[in-house]
Amino acid sequence: METVKYMNENNKPVAQVAREVGVNANTLHGWVKKYGQQPEIKAVKTFSSEAAE
């Protein structure tokens, strides 16, 4: 999704990008979740959860 890519490349907050493109912030959050904002962070979270166990 181009909007998620734009948000990541420009390091802009979800609320600001949502206003710029004319969508609800919750919708944009859903897109980020669906299209993967930052996979490397997900990997770290998974690793941290496994390490905690």
Order of alpha helices (4+ residues) and beta strands (2+ residues): alpha-alpha-alpha-alpha
